[in-house]
């Protein structure tokens, strides 16, 4: 049974988070009202994921992320961000947080984000063992437009990094989050041309459009390609879709802290925050992500 810890000094906000996560079957929920109590619970109860607010007394969300990274590096942290906390949230992501959800969008995205992180963790543990030592390798994948394929692929590639001893667990977790976002963007927004604007009316229209286009042309025959180049000191992912592309200059600056509170562009913010180099081709249907060890 997966165990999740919610950390927020506001009992109303904690209750909102609890309600949002009620749809996840078999999830055991723990609560703490500040970072100090949270650290004690992490040590005694060993949660699989921590979801935390940023502005709290005694020990705030940024310091909590830092402490977890030092003492419990295998525990991923998801931030709950609010208006006015953009800069500290950006620092927390750089300090090791695995993902974030704006408080205004908890109902829409919190359960989905938690399930994504748990799925990556479960899938990673189920992967078969690979070679312990190698100087370099290259892998190529071609996926049909099934979002259920993304988490196992990311977990496999993250496991490759782990077995190769690439960086530490915190870095590998952030690389996995960035890659998951890049693959999802390419498949859903690129190949299937499903816009995030549909989420304004709830998740169901968005998911229904994905299923419709998976089985209709011209979207159904498009493929998502991912090439991986891995050496002991660098990993590079080339993600390419067969959609019409997009104008990168028309997107908000994904590195700006205020982008944290925008639903559109959330994936790009995480990609730019977690990778050392991010390059799009001119057509906007290919992205190259590089992380140095």
Protein Blocks (a to p, Z undefined) as FASTA:
>chain_A
ZZdddddfblklmmmmmmmmmmpghiacdddfbfklmmmmmmmnopabdcddfbdghiaf
klmmmmmmmmmmmbccdddddehilmmmmmmmmnopabdcdfklmmmmmmmmmmmmmmmm
mmmmmpccddfbdfbdcddddddddfklmmmmmmmmmmmmmmnopajfklmmmmmmmmmm
mmmmmmmmmmnopafklmmnojklmmmmmmmmmmccfklmpccdddddddfkbccddddd
fbebjafklpccfkbmklmmpmghklmmmmmmmpmbdcddfkopaccddddZZ
